[in-house]
Amino acid sequence: MKVSQIEHFDQKVHSCYAPHPKPTNDSIEKINDHFGIQLPGALIEFARHSNSFSSWFASIGPDFDSHTHIIRINSFWRRRRKTRRIPTDLVIINLGHDEDCDCLDVSSYDPESGEYEIQYWCPEVSNGKRWQDFHTYIADLCSK
């Protein structure tokens, strides 16, 4: 992860929530096992170094009971009625305010880079905007 991207994000998205606990090797392993994926290294590094991570992203730390944890947020959207339920090939990575969810598309995993495409999803949009990887997603997020 480019440090300048983290700094740029922190300048654009001011910290407005208490910080999530930093991800640990154990929390990452538990999340990976839960979803059957490998979280992208760029996302993990971003979580470890961004001061404003908790203002936009779901926690990937050891706070598994928090309503802002990635497992809890995704569990909520997987229990919704069929017309509002997130597709099984998406894993929400942001907080999903206003039902706007930015997700890893697990069907797009590239084992060489360890990256996924990121896709916008909400109940009313089945084929939202896509970014080729986490770096591109952050660059676009910071350009607004």
Secondary structure, 3 states (H helix, E strand, C coil): CCHHHHHHHHHHCCCCCCCCCCCCHHHHHHHHHHHCCCCCHHHHHHHHHCCCHHHCECECCCCCCCCCEHHHHHHHHHCCCHHHCCCCCEEECECCHHHCEEEEEEEEEECCCCEEEEEEEECCECCCCEECCHHHHHHHHHCC
